[in-house]
Amino acid sequence: MSDLVAKACSSPQTTEINAGARAATLMKWVKVGIIEGAAFVTIAAILSPEAAGAFLAGGALEAVVTYAEYRHAKAAGLDSDEPGTEDW
């Protein structure tokens, strides 16, 4: 639970705040993270076939939720007139 709360509070906020300058790079790393997570969930499912359905369902749900959070953060950031927190 703490990891999910921390992820929701930190990284999507950074994406929203700095979307104007870094939206493409931030979203690239979201995709990399989802691929990495999918690999680990798949390994867990293979190693524990009795719980494979739970691992796969939980991993898929979290991937969808995370991607939706970041898409929303990117859109909100690009629509915002507020300045980012980084200087280039």
C-alpha positions, 0 to 999 in steps of 0.5 A: 500500500505504501508503495502505491501511495508513494508512487501516486503522490510523487511521480505523476505530480512530477509529470504534471508539473514538468510536462511542458518540458519533459512529457515525452521523456517522462512517459517513456520511463512509464512505459519502461516501468510497465514493461519491467513490472510485467516481466517480474509479474510473469516470472512470479506467475511462472514460479508460483502457478497456484497464484498465477491468476492473482499475480497476473490480474494484480499486475495488469490492474496496476499497469492500467491504473498507473498508465491512466494516472500518468496520462492524466498527469501529462494532459493536466500538465500540458493544459496548465499555465503554471510554470514547471519546477525545472530551469533549462 
